[in-house]
Amino acid sequence: MRLARTEPTDQEPDIRARPPLVREFLLVAGLFLAYKFGRQAANGHVEEAFRNAGRVWDLERALHLPGEGAVQGLLLHSQSLIHAANTYYAAVHFPATALFLVWLYWRRPAHYVRSRRVLAALTAAALVLHLLFPLAPPRMLPAAGLVDTGQVYGPTVYGQTPATDTMANQFAAMPSLHVGWAVMVALGLIAATRSRWRLLWLLHPAITLLVVVGTANHYWLDAIVVVALLAVALAAFRLPLSARTVPARLRGPGAWGSGEGAPVPGYAGGTRLASDAYELGVRPAASEAPVASGASVGAAR
């Protein structure tokens, strides 16, 4: 007999790992409101935001990063394309992240807890940067020579006068949470599913990156910084071992008359034994395998 470890399956979620719904709703809503009010509190640093924008623009040129205008030039070839990009920027960011968390909550509770913690940590770090490093987006920077596609072609989520915009802080370009949340959504879904097509979720952050740069709402460095912050958050909040493994299976003749055997039930310690063995890099010998089921015990008698 040997123990096998497989990818996550679409089995019923472990409801024991699912936090109370009301508590989670209040927690997520509270975090969202704290972030929105925090961004508004960072408003008003107009001169500093433009000075920082000049520094970021010069640094990108020194690093030989591609100009944001190259992406915008591609979008401006079609009014329908630029309108679609503006719509994606305005309408996909929050709903996609909310749907991601809702699905994880119901179908992959352990993954949900980790993803919520990572997103909260990433958002908090971004808010601190918004307060310490106000930054005017490239659409406001004369040296960039870019078009404010939201105002010109629509739709837009920002007011026409950034300095007096009470709905959003337009000087909070660094880092780009549009990109950070999109990358987390893609990575979270790839980790929580087993479809052979799951890597296609990476299209979401890829499209988001092109959209935020092409609409001149963010610099390349805004995306680079947020990915670095996300990497730190992912390392800090590791996925629990129980969410990375599935119940072990015993190979060889089993109670069901097939070579696949039956799942080792939780009360027999099968999941723990399989997880521990593979975490330590040890493959148990046949004689060391646990008894798999009541039928096997009966046969031994």
N, C-alpha and C positions, 0 to 999 in steps of 0.2 A: 504494500500500500504506500501511496505517497500523497502529500498534501499539495494542492494546487491553488494558486492565487490568480484571480481574474480581475478584470476592470469593473468599475461600478455598473450595476445592473438597474433595470427599471422596476425592481421589486418594490413592494409597499414601503413607504418611508417609516423610519423608526420614530413614532410619535413621542417617545420619551425625550428625544433631543430637541423637540419643538418648544420654543419658549411660549409663555402665555400671550395670546393674540392681542389683548387690550394693552398689555404692558409694552409690547413691541410697537404697536401703533402710536402710542403716546411718546415713546422714546424716539422713533424715527421722525415724527412730526415735530417734537421739541428740537431735535438736532437741525432739522430743516429751517425752523424759525430762527434759531440762534445764528445759523449761517447767514440768512437773509438780513437780519438786523445788524449782524457784524459787518457785512459788506457795506450796508448803508452808513454805518458809523465811520467807515474808512473814506467816505466821500470828502471832497473839498481840497485835496492835496494836488491841485492842478499843476502848478509850476514844477513841483517835484516830480510829478508823473511824466511831464514832457522832458525833463532833464534825464530821467531814467530811460525814457524811450530812445533818446539820442544815444545813450550809452549802449543799450541793447542792440540797436541798429549797427553801431560801429563795431561792436564785438562780433556780431554775426558776419560782417564783411571781413573782419580779421581772421575769423575761423573758416572763411571761404564756404559758408553755407549758401545754398541756392537762394536767390531772391524770392521773396513772397510774391512779387509781381509775375513771376513765371507761371505760377499756379493760377493766379487771377486772370492772366491773359487767356488761358485755355477756357475758363468759364465764361469769359466775356464774348466768346465767339458765338454764343447762343443765349438769347434772352430767356428762353425756357430753362436752359441749364442753370443759369445764375439764379433764376427764381426758385428752382428746385433746391439749390444749395442753401439759399436763405431760409427756405421752409425747413430743411433738414436741421439747420442750426437752431431755429426757433422752436421747433415742434418735437424733436426726437429725444433731446438730451434728458429731460426729467421723466417722461413717460417710459422710455426704454429702461432706465435704471429702476423705476418703481416696479415695472412688470417683472424685471429680473429678480428683485427681492421677494416679490409675492410668490413667484413660481418656486424659488428656492425654499421659501418658508413652508410651502405645502408638500413639495416633493423631495427636497434634500435639506432637511432641517439643520444637520451638522454643517453643511456647506453654507447655509444661510447665516448662521451665527458668525462664522469666520468672515464672510463677505461683508456683513453689516459692520463688524468691527474695523475691517480694513477701510471701508468707505468712510466711516466716521473719522478715523485717524487721518486719512488723506485729506478730507475736507477741513479738518481742524488745522492741519499744517498749512493748507492753502490759505486759509483765513489769516493766519499769522503772517504769511508772506504778503498778502494783500495790504495788511496794516503797515508792515515794515518797508515794503517796496512797491509803492503805488506806481502803476505803469500805464501810460496811454497806449492804446492798441495801434497797430500800423496804419489803420484807416484815418487816424487823426494826425499822423506824423507827415509834415510837408515833404521831408527828405525822401520818404518812401514813394511818393507819387502814386498812391493807390486810390481806388474808388471805394467809397462807402456804399457797398452794394445793397445793404439793407435799406438805406435811405433813398437810393436812386431807383432801385428796381422792386424793393419790398419782397416779402414782409420783413419787418424788423421788430425787435423786442426792446429797442432803446429809443429814448427821446431825442429830439433834434438838438437840444442844448445839454451836452454831457455834464457841465458843471452844476446844473440845477436839476438833474434827473433824480427824482425822489423814488423811482421804482427799482433802479438798479445802479450799481457802482460801475461806471464805464471805465474807470481807471484801475481795474483789478484784472489786468491781462495775465499777470504772472502769478502762479502757473495756470495752465488751461485745464479747468476741471471738466470741460467738455471731453477732452482727450483722456484725462485720467479715469473718469467714470466709464468711458467707452471701453478702455483697455481692461478695466476690472470686470465689466460685464462679459466681455469675450473670454477672458481667462477663467472666470467663475463658471461659465457654461461649458467650457471645454473640460474643466476638471469634474464637473458634476454629471456629465452625460457620457455615453459610450458610442454614439453614432459615428459611423465612418466619415460623415460629413461635418463633424463638429468643428473642424478647423476653419470652416467657412465663417464662423462667428468672428474671426479676425477681420472680416470685411467691415464690420461696424466701426472699430477704431481707425481703420485705414481710411474709410470714407469721411469719418469725423475729422481726421487730421487735414485732409484735403479741403474740406469745407471751411474749417476755422481759419486756415491760412488763405484760401482763395477768396473768402469774403472779407479779408483784412481785419479780422477780429483778434487774431493772435499771431505772434512771431513763432518761428521754428523753436526758438529757445524755450518758449512757454511750454511746448509739448515735451521737450527733452527734460526739463526740470520736473514736470509732474510725473513722468515715467520713473525718474530716479526716486522721487518721494514714494511712489507706489511700490517700488521694489523693496524699500525699507519697511513699509507697512506690511507687505506680504511676508517678509522674513520675520517680523515681530509677532505676527499672528499666524502660526502654522496650523494647517488642517489637522484635527485630531486623528490619531491612528485609526480609530473605529470608523471614520468616514472614508478612509482610503482603502479599506479592505472589505471583502465580502466573506460570508461564512465559507470555511474550507470544505472541500469535497474529497471523499475517500475514493480512490480508484480501485478497480478490481471487482470481484464478485460482491454484490450487495444484496440487500433485502428485496430489491425490486427485480432481480433476475437480469441485470444488465451490468456492463462493465463500468458504468459511471458512478455507481454507489449513491448514497444519500447524503444530504447536507448534515454536517455535524451540528446537533442542536446546541443552543446556548448553554443549557444546563450541564452539558457534558464538557464544556470548556473548549469546544472546537475552535471558535473564533479567536479566543485568546491564544491557544496553542499555535494556530496558524500564523497569527500576527506576530507573536513573539519570535517564532522560528525564522520568519522571513526578515524581521527587523535585525536579528542577530546574524543573518546569513547562514543559518543552519538548516539543513533538510533532514527531518526526522527519519530514522530508519523504519523499515516495515514493522519490526517488532515493537517499536515505540509508539505506533499510532494509537490513538484513543479508540475505545469502543464506539461505533458509529450510531447504533440505534438499538431500540428494545428488541427488534427482530434478531439482530446479531447476538444479543445476550441470550435470547431464547435458544438460538441455534447452538451456542456454546454449552448450554445445559444438556 
